[in-house]
């Protein structure tokens, strides 16, 4: 009887020790995976400033992006693109065209073509990304726009959403000059609003004059073609 009880207690002790060993092994494997092999995601935040130049034939934006890899494995960044999802007039996304070394544009800058890079595990780094689209169909006005940045990474197929934020183009005082603007939700002074409205009005008038000149040129060409046809032998 005593031997049977002793054997039962010994078996229970062995079972308990085995269970604890299995739990310890699983915890070790899970910790190793979490610290060394977990695939994270790339995240970013709304920039406090941006550089912009706006023409009827071209829109260019330069953004300072903070990129954070939440996982342990490195993330290979292959490409970016920027779009205005709520604007039906925006036909084409703005593509990643340059990787400058600073936010402030300057005459001495050497263009750096876009190239893939790596964000190491649990690392954050800043990148200046320049987007551009010729004839995108959208000329930003002095108001707030919803902007979406998408990214292509090495471990996933297709485009993935990186960041959606508000771009405050009201802060663009001179749209034809490539300059840094504040993206904070601050109230402009009356003088700044007057300058922004005047610059936007000048830009729209220039577009209208250009369109009128093109229509007039087409009319003249049409008249010349008709005259040549009538006088031809």
C-alpha positions as CSV (number, residue, x, y, z in Angstrom):
1,X,0.0,0.0,0.0
2,X,2.7,2.4,1.0
3,X,4.7,1.5,-2.1
4,X,1.7,2.2,-4.4
5,X,1.2,5.6,-2.8
6,X,4.9,6.4,-3.2
7,X,4.8,5.4,-6.8
8,X,1.8,7.6,-7.4
9,X,3.4,10.6,-5.8
10,X,6.6,10.0,-7.8
11,X,4.6,9.8,-11.1
12,X,2.8,13.1,-10.2
13,X,6.1,14.8,-9.5
14,X,7.5,13.6,-12.8
15,X,4.4,14.8,-14.7
16,X,4.6,18.2,-13.0
17,X,8.3,18.5,-13.7
18,X,7.7,17.5,-17.4
19,X,4.9,20.1,-17.7
20,X,7.1,22.8,-16.3
21,X,9.9,21.8,-18.7
22,X,7.6,21.9,-21.7
23,X,6.4,25.4,-20.6
24,X,9.9,26.6,-20.2
25,X,10.9,25.3,-23.6
26,X,7.8,26.9,-25.3
27,X,8.6,30.2,-23.5
28,X,12.2,30.1,-24.7
29,X,11.2,29.4,-28.3
30,X,8.5,32.2,-28.2
31,X,11.0,34.7,-26.7
32,X,13.6,33.8,-29.3
33,X,11.1,34.3,-32.1
34,X,9.8,37.6,-30.7
35,X,13.3,39.0,-30.2
36,X,15.0,37.7,-33.3
37,X,12.6,36.4,-36.0
38,X,9.3,38.3,-35.7
39,X,8.3,40.2,-38.9
40,X,7.0,43.6,-38.0
41,X,5.4,46.4,-39.9
42,X,6.5,49.8,-41.1
43,X,4.8,52.8,-39.5
44,X,5.2,56.5,-39.9
45,X,3.6,59.8,-38.6
46,X,2.2,63.0,-39.9
47,X,5.1,65.4,-40.9
48,X,5.2,68.8,-39.2
49,X,6.6,70.5,-42.3
50,X,6.9,69.9,-46.1
51,X,8.4,71.6,-49.1
52,X,6.2,72.2,-52.2
53,X,6.1,73.8,-55.6
54,X,2.9,73.8,-57.6
55,X,2.4,74.5,-61.3
56,X,-0.4,73.6,-63.8
57,X,2.0,71.1,-65.4
58,X,3.7,69.7,-62.3
59,X,3.2,69.1,-58.6
60,X,6.2,68.4,-56.4
61,X,6.2,67.6,-52.6
62,X,9.1,66.9,-50.3
63,X,8.3,65.2,-47.0
64,X,10.4,64.4,-43.9
65,X,9.3,60.9,-43.0
66,X,10.1,59.0,-39.8
67,X,10.0,55.3,-40.5
68,X,9.8,52.8,-37.7
69,X,10.2,49.0,-38.0
70,X,8.1,47.4,-35.2
71,X,9.5,43.9,-35.6
72,X,12.8,42.1,-35.2
73,X,13.5,41.3,-38.8
74,X,14.8,44.0,-41.2
75,X,12.4,45.5,-43.7
76,X,13.5,46.3,-47.2
77,X,11.8,49.4,-48.6
78,X,11.5,49.3,-52.3
79,X,9.2,52.2,-53.4
80,X,6.8,55.0,-52.3
81,X,3.9,56.8,-53.9
82,X,1.6,59.6,-52.8
83,X,-2.1,60.2,-53.8
84,X,-5.1,62.4,-53.0
85,X,-7.8,59.7,-52.4
86,X,-10.7,62.1,-52.0
87,X,-9.9,64.2,-55.1
88,X,-11.5,62.8,-58.4
89,X,-9.4,65.3,-60.4
90,X,-6.2,63.6,-59.3
91,X,-5.6,61.1,-62.1
92,X,-2.0,60.1,-61.4
93,X,-0.2,59.4,-58.1
94,X,2.9,61.4,-57.2
95,X,5.9,59.1,-57.6
96,X,9.1,58.8,-55.6
97,X,11.5,60.8,-57.7
98,X,14.4,61.8,-55.4
99,X,15.9,61.2,-52.0
100,X,17.4,64.6,-50.9
101,X,19.6,65.0,-47.8
102,X,17.5,67.9,-46.4
103,X,14.1,69.4,-46.3
104,X,15.0,72.8,-47.5
105,X,15.5,72.9,-51.3
106,X,18.5,74.7,-52.5
107,X,20.4,75.6,-55.7
108,X,23.4,73.5,-54.8
109,X,21.6,70.3,-54.4
110,X,22.6,67.2,-56.3
111,X,19.6,65.0,-57.3
112,X,19.7,61.6,-55.7
113,X,17.7,59.0,-57.6
114,X,15.4,56.8,-55.5
115,X,17.0,53.6,-54.2
116,X,15.8,50.9,-52.0
117,X,17.0,50.8,-48.4
118,X,16.7,48.8,-45.2
119,X,15.1,49.7,-41.9
120,X,16.6,47.4,-39.3
121,X,14.6,45.6,-36.7
122,X,13.1,47.9,-34.0
123,X,14.9,50.8,-35.6
124,X,13.5,54.3,-36.5
125,X,15.2,56.5,-39.1
126,X,14.4,59.7,-40.9
127,X,14.2,60.0,-44.7
128,X,13.5,62.9,-47.0
129,X,11.3,61.6,-49.8
130,X,10.4,63.8,-52.8
131,X,7.2,63.0,-54.8
132,X,6.4,64.4,-58.2
133,X,3.8,64.0,-60.9
134,X,3.6,65.8,-64.3
135,X,0.1,66.7,-65.3
136,X,-1.5,64.9,-62.4
137,X,-4.8,66.6,-63.0
138,X,-4.9,68.3,-59.6
139,X,-3.6,71.8,-58.8
140,X,-3.8,72.0,-55.0
141,X,-5.8,75.0,-53.7
142,X,-5.4,76.8,-50.4
143,X,-7.2,74.3,-48.2
144,X,-6.7,71.0,-46.4
145,X,-6.2,67.8,-48.4
146,X,-6.3,64.1,-47.3
147,X,-3.0,62.5,-48.5
148,X,-2.2,58.9,-48.6
149,X,1.4,57.5,-48.8
150,X,1.8,53.9,-49.9
151,X,4.9,51.8,-49.7
152,X,6.2,48.6,-51.3
153,X,8.3,46.4,-49.0
154,X,10.3,43.3,-49.8
155,X,8.4,40.8,-47.7
156,X,4.9,41.6,-49.2
157,X,3.4,41.8,-52.6
158,X,1.8,45.0,-54.0
159,X,1.3,48.4,-52.4
160,X,0.6,48.7,-48.7
161,X,-0.8,51.8,-46.9
162,X,1.9,53.5,-44.8
163,X,0.4,56.8,-43.7
164,X,-2.7,58.9,-44.2
165,X,-2.6,62.5,-43.0
166,X,-3.8,66.1,-43.6
167,X,-1.7,68.2,-46.0
168,X,-2.4,71.9,-45.2
169,X,-1.7,73.6,-48.5
170,X,-3.2,76.8,-47.1
171,X,0.3,77.4,-45.7
172,X,1.8,77.5,-49.2
173,X,2.3,81.3,-49.6
174,X,4.1,81.2,-53.0
175,X,3.1,78.1,-55.0
176,X,5.6,78.9,-57.8
177,X,8.6,78.9,-55.4
178,X,10.0,75.6,-54.0
179,X,10.0,76.4,-50.3
180,X,9.4,74.8,-46.9
181,X,5.9,75.2,-45.4
182,X,4.5,74.5,-42.0
183,X,2.0,71.7,-41.8
184,X,0.8,72.4,-38.3
185,X,-2.8,73.4,-37.9
186,X,-2.1,77.0,-37.1
187,X,-4.1,80.0,-38.0
188,X,-2.7,82.3,-40.6
189,X,-2.5,86.0,-40.2
190,X,-4.6,88.2,-42.4
191,X,-1.6,89.2,-44.3
192,X,-0.6,85.6,-45.0
193,X,-4.1,84.8,-46.1
194,X,-4.1,87.8,-48.5
195,X,-0.7,86.7,-49.9
196,X,-1.9,83.1,-50.4
197,X,-5.2,84.2,-52.0
198,X,-3.3,86.6,-54.3
199,X,-0.8,83.9,-55.3
200,X,-3.5,81.4,-56.0
201,X,-5.5,83.9,-58.1
202,X,-2.4,84.7,-60.1
203,X,-1.8,81.0,-60.7
204,X,-5.4,80.4,-61.9
205,X,-5.3,83.5,-64.1
206,X,-2.0,82.3,-65.7
207,X,-3.6,78.9,-66.4
208,X,-6.7,80.6,-68.0
209,X,-4.4,82.8,-70.2
210,X,-2.5,79.7,-71.3
211,X,-5.6,77.9,-72.2
212,X,-7.0,80.9,-74.1
213,X,-3.7,81.2,-76.0
214,X,-3.9,77.6,-77.0
215,X,-7.5,77.9,-78.2
216,X,-6.6,81.1,-80.2
217,X,-3.6,79.3,-81.8
218,X,-5.9,76.4,-82.8
219,X,-8.4,78.8,-84.3
220,X,-5.6,80.5,-86.3
221,X,-4.3,77.2,-87.5
222,X,-7.8,76.1,-88.5
223,X,-8.4,79.4,-90.4
224,X,-5.0,79.1,-92.2
225,X,-5.8,75.5,-93.2
226,X,-9.2,76.5,-94.5
227,X,-7.7,79.4,-96.5
228,X,-5.0,77.2,-98.0
229,X,-7.7,74.7,-99.0
230,X,-9.9,77.4,-100.7
231,X,-7.0,78.9,-102.7
232,X,-5.5,75.7,-103.7
233,X,-5.6,75.0,-107.5
